[in-house]
Amino acid sequence: MTTSTSTTSRRGKVVAWLAFLLALSFVVGSVIVVDRRPRTHDAYLFSYSAGLAPEVSGRILQLKVSNNQLVRKGQPLVEIDPEPFTLKLHQAQAQVAALRAEIDLTTRQVSSQGSGANAAARQVDRARAQQAYAQATLARMRPLLIRGYVTAQQIDEASANERSAAANLSSAIQQAAQAHEAIGDVASLNAQLVGAQANEALAARDLREATLRAPFDGRIVGLELAEGSFANAGHPLFTIIRANDWYAIADFRETDLKGIHVGDHATVWVMGHDNLPVKGLVESLGAGVQPEGVGGPGLPSVDRNLNWVVVAQRFPVWIRLENTNEETMRIGATASVRVTHGR
């Protein structure tokens, strides 16, 4: 009887030790798994989006999209009344044509004025030669007057010719200067033409911008207007969500970050679609969050779960998704994320 009781006691101790070792192995294994495969249920889906605003103002003639519609890059979305922009383009084109015609006319006038200036310059050369001849003649005749070879009247006539030649030279120089100053210049007209061509290009651009097109493949959301509404430049009409770039933003505890590295593989389960796991790669780890009770923009805000005990802060980890399904991808959808470090 005593032997049987002792045997049972030893078996019980063995079983207890085995249970303890099994539990310890389970705990150690769980810690290793958690350390190698951090997991969080605090995650959501995200994709970049853009509020589509027209660059011109006008009445909306056509809305070519509806809410949640998938659109392709370059697809027309909104048609704004193009008539005002067409008229402005025609006006700018007419201004460019008028300036070009004026430049052509002025160029011909400048050519003609240049010829006149050249003729005036040659007239100056002739007048200068005549003055030199008259001065030389008077200089030769004055010594002859003393000897009686010429008369005083001849000297007076030579002096008069010299003064007339000087007056003609002065007049020719003045006329040449006036002819040179009268030569026109097309530089200012060319500058005006450059400005007019810029206005023409802007008018053509405004006409193109009257049709609002999709900047990338995406899905339309937030459409709350109808045809006939007035679109104001710079004010968004609706939002387009980029269709090809999806992320899971997972908030991991700071104690888990040591087990997460850029390039690690991740598996994402979207709530309601647990049977469709999505693969991804860790793209970046959050470098900071908004400290509790501290204001200021620029940092993401991640709330802690408990305020009355010290709780590890959570930091956002960006995971770029690969095998996405358009039917399950929605901004803000709840997700769970598991990261696998290494192999």
C-alpha positions in Angstrom: 0.0 0.0 0.0 2.8 2.3 0.9 4.7 1.4 -2.2 1.7 2.2 -4.4 1.2 5.6 -2.7 4.8 6.5 -3.2 4.7 5.5 -6.9 1.6 7.6 -7.4 3.2 10.6 -5.7 6.3 10.3 -7.9 4.1 10.1 -11.0 2.2 13.2 -9.9 5.5 15.1 -9.5 6.7 14.0 -12.9 3.4 15.1 -14.4 3.6 18.4 -12.6 7.1 19.0 -13.8 6.2 18.1 -17.3 3.3 20.5 -17.2 5.5 23.3 -15.8 8.1 22.7 -18.5 5.5 22.6 -21.2 4.0 25.9 -20.0 7.4 27.4 -19.7 8.2 26.3 -23.3 4.9 27.7 -24.5 5.7 31.1 -22.8 9.2 31.1 -24.2 8.0 30.1 -27.6 5.3 32.8 -27.5 7.9 35.5 -26.5 10.2 34.4 -29.3 7.3 34.4 -31.8 6.1 37.8 -30.7 9.6 39.1 -30.8 10.1 37.8 -34.3 6.6 38.4 -35.6 5.2 41.6 -34.0 1.4 41.9 -34.4 -1.1 44.7 -33.9 -4.8 45.1 -34.4 -4.5 48.9 -34.3 -4.1 49.5 -38.0 -6.0 51.0 -40.9 -5.8 51.3 -44.7 -4.5 54.4 -46.4 -4.0 55.8 -49.9 -2.9 59.2 -51.1 -5.7 61.4 -52.4 -6.1 64.8 -54.0 -8.9 67.3 -53.8 -9.5 68.2 -57.4 -10.0 71.9 -57.9 -10.3 73.7 -61.3 -7.7 76.3 -62.2 -10.4 78.4 -63.9 -13.8 79.6 -62.7 -17.0 79.1 -64.7 -20.3 77.4 -65.0 -20.2 73.6 -65.0 -21.8 72.3 -68.2 -21.1 68.5 -67.8 -20.2 66.2 -64.9 -18.8 63.1 -66.5 -18.3 61.1 -63.2 -20.2 59.8 -60.2 -19.4 58.9 -56.7 -17.1 55.9 -56.2 -16.5 55.6 -59.9 -13.1 54.3 -61.0 -11.4 56.7 -63.5 -8.2 56.5 -65.4 -5.4 59.1 -65.8 -6.3 61.8 -68.3 -10.0 60.9 -68.3 -12.3 64.0 -68.6 -14.2 64.5 -65.3 -15.8 68.0 -65.5 -16.5 70.3 -68.4 -16.6 74.1 -67.6 -18.3 76.5 -70.1 -15.4 77.1 -72.6 -17.0 80.1 -74.4 -15.4 82.9 -72.3 -12.0 81.2 -72.6 -12.4 80.7 -76.4 -13.2 84.5 -76.8 -10.2 85.5 -74.7 -8.0 83.2 -76.8 -9.2 84.8 -80.1 -8.6 88.2 -78.6 -5.0 87.3 -77.7 -4.4 85.8 -81.1 -5.7 89.0 -82.8 -3.3 91.1 -80.6 -0.4 88.9 -81.7 -1.3 89.2 -85.4 -1.6 93.0 -85.1 1.8 93.4 -83.5 3.4 91.1 -86.1 1.9 93.3 -88.9 3.1 96.5 -87.2 6.6 95.0 -86.8 6.7 94.2 -90.5 5.6 97.8 -91.4 8.0 99.4 -89.0 10.8 97.2 -90.4 10.2 98.5 -93.9 10.0 102.0 -92.6 13.3 101.6 -90.8 14.9 100.3 -93.9 13.7 103.4 -95.9 14.8 105.7 -93.1 18.2 104.1 -93.1 18.6 104.8 -96.8 17.7 108.4 -96.2 20.2 108.7 -93.5 22.9 107.3 -95.7 22.0 109.8 -98.4 22.2 112.6 -95.9 25.6 111.4 -94.8 26.9 111.5 -98.4 25.5 115.1 -98.7 27.5 116.0 -95.7 30.7 114.7 -97.4 29.9 116.7 -100.5 29.3 119.9 -98.5 32.5 119.4 -96.5 34.4 119.0 -99.8 32.9 122.2 -101.2 33.8 124.1 -98.1 37.4 122.9 -98.3 37.6 123.9 -102.0 36.2 127.4 -101.2 38.6 127.9 -98.3 41.5 126.8 -100.5 40.5 129.2 -103.3 40.2 132.1 -101.0 43.6 131.3 -99.5 45.3 131.3 -102.9 43.6 134.5 -104.1 44.5 136.8 -101.1 48.3 137.0 -101.9 47.4 137.8 -105.5 45.4 140.9 -104.5 48.6 142.6 -103.2 50.2 142.1 -106.6 47.2 143.2 -108.5 46.5 139.9 -110.2 43.0 139.8 -108.8 40.5 142.4 -107.9 38.9 143.1 -104.5 35.5 142.1 -106.0 37.0 138.6 -106.8 38.2 138.3 -103.2 34.7 139.3 -101.9 33.1 136.7 -104.2 35.6 134.0 -102.9 34.8 134.9 -99.3 31.1 134.7 -100.0 31.5 131.3 -101.6 33.5 130.1 -98.5 30.8 131.3 -96.2 28.1 129.7 -98.3 29.9 126.4 -98.3 30.2 126.5 -94.5 26.5 127.2 -94.2 25.7 124.4 -96.6 27.9 122.0 -94.5 26.2 123.0 -91.3 22.8 122.5 -92.8 23.8 119.1 -94.2 25.2 118.0 -90.8 21.9 119.0 -89.2 19.8 117.1 -91.8 22.0 114.0 -91.4 21.5 114.1 -87.6 17.8 114.4 -88.0 17.7 111.6 -90.6 19.7 109.3 -88.2 17.4 110.2 -85.3 14.3 109.4 -87.4 15.4 105.8 -87.9 12.8 103.7 -86.1 13.3 100.8 -83.7 11.4 97.6 -83.5 12.8 96.5 -80.2 9.9 97.8 -78.2 7.4 96.2 -80.6 9.3 92.9 -80.3 9.0 93.2 -76.5 5.2 93.8 -76.8 5.0 90.8 -79.1 6.6 88.6 -76.5 4.0 89.8 -73.9 1.2 89.3 -76.3 2.4 85.7 -77.1 2.5 85.0 -73.4 -1.1 86.2 -73.1 -2.1 84.0 -76.0 -0.4 80.9 -74.3 -2.2 81.7 -71.0 -5.5 82.0 -72.8 -5.0 78.7 -74.6 -4.0 77.1 -71.2 -7.2 78.4 -69.6 -9.2 76.9 -72.4 -7.6 73.5 -71.9 -8.1 73.8 -68.1 -11.8 74.3 -68.7 -11.8 70.5 -68.9 -10.8 69.0 -65.6 -9.0 65.6 -66.1 -8.0 62.9 -63.7 -4.3 63.3 -62.6 -3.9 59.6 -62.0 -5.9 56.3 -61.8 -8.2 56.6 -58.9 -11.7 56.5 -57.4 -14.0 59.5 -57.1 -15.4 60.3 -53.6 -17.1 63.3 -52.0 -19.0 64.5 -55.2 -21.8 66.7 -53.9 -22.7 69.0 -56.8 -24.7 69.0 -60.0 -24.4 70.4 -63.5 -25.1 74.1 -63.5 -23.1 74.7 -60.4 -20.5 77.4 -60.5 -16.9 76.2 -60.1 -14.4 78.6 -58.4 -10.8 78.3 -59.2 -8.8 76.7 -56.4 -11.8 75.3 -54.6 -12.0 71.5 -54.6 -15.1 70.0 -56.3 -14.5 66.4 -55.1 -11.7 64.0 -54.1 -9.9 61.3 -56.1 -8.2 58.5 -54.2 -5.1 57.0 -55.8 -6.0 53.4 -56.9 -2.6 51.8 -57.3 -0.8 52.8 -54.0 -2.3 51.4 -50.8 -0.8 51.3 -47.4 -1.5 49.8 -44.0 -0.6 52.2 -41.3 -0.1 50.1 -38.1 0.5 51.5 -34.7 3.0 49.3 -32.9 4.2 49.6 -29.3 7.6 51.2 -29.0 8.8 47.9 -27.4 8.0 46.1 -30.6 9.9 48.4 -33.0 13.2 46.7 -32.3 11.7 43.6 -34.1 10.6 45.6 -37.2 12.9 46.8 -40.0 12.4 48.4 -43.3 11.9 45.7 -45.9 10.3 43.2 -43.6 7.5 41.2 -44.9 4.0 41.8 -43.5 0.6 40.2 -43.7 -2.5 42.4 -43.4 -6.0 41.3 -42.6 -8.8 43.8 -43.4 -11.8 43.6 -41.1 -14.6 41.8 -42.8 -12.3 40.1 -45.3 -10.2 37.9 -43.0 -10.1 35.2 -45.6 -8.2 37.5 -48.0 -4.9 38.3 -46.4 -2.9 41.0 -48.2 0.9 40.8 -48.5 3.1 43.9 -48.0 6.5 45.2 -47.2 7.5 47.5 -44.3 8.4 50.8 -46.0 9.1 53.1 -43.0 8.9 53.4 -39.3 7.5 56.5 -37.6 10.2 58.7 -36.4 7.9 60.6 -33.9 4.4 61.2 -32.7 2.7 64.1 -31.1 3.5 64.0 -27.3 0.4 64.0 -25.2 -0.7 67.4 -24.0 1.7 69.2 -26.4 0.3 71.2 -29.3 1.7 71.9 -32.7 1.4 70.6 -36.3 3.6 68.3 -38.2 3.5 65.0 -36.1 0.9 62.2 -36.2 -1.2 61.9 -33.1 -1.5 58.4 -31.6 -3.6 58.0 -28.4 -2.6 55.7 -25.6 -5.2 53.3 -24.3 -4.8 54.1 -20.5 -4.0 57.4 -18.9 -3.6 56.2 -15.3 -0.7 53.8 -15.9 2.5 54.0 -17.9 1.6 52.6 -21.3 4.1 52.1 -24.1 3.7 54.7 -26.8 2.7 53.5 -30.2 4.4 54.6 -33.4 3.0 54.3 -36.9 4.6 51.8 -39.2 3.9 52.2 -43.0 3.4 49.0 -44.9 3.1 49.2 -48.7 0.6 46.6 -49.9 1.2 44.5 -52.9 -1.7 42.1 -53.9 -4.5 44.6 -53.3 -8.1 44.0 -54.2 -10.0 47.1 -55.3 -13.2 45.9 -53.8 -11.8 45.7 -50.3 -9.5 48.7 -50.3 -11.1 51.7 -48.5 -9.3 54.5 -46.7 -9.7 54.2 -43.0 -10.8 50.5 -43.1 -9.7 48.6 -39.9 -6.9 46.1 -40.3 -4.7 43.8 -38.4 -1.0 43.5 -39.2 1.7 40.9 -38.5 5.3 41.6 -39.4 7.8 38.8 -40.1 11.5 39.8 -39.6 14.0 37.9 -41.6 13.0 34.6 -43.2 
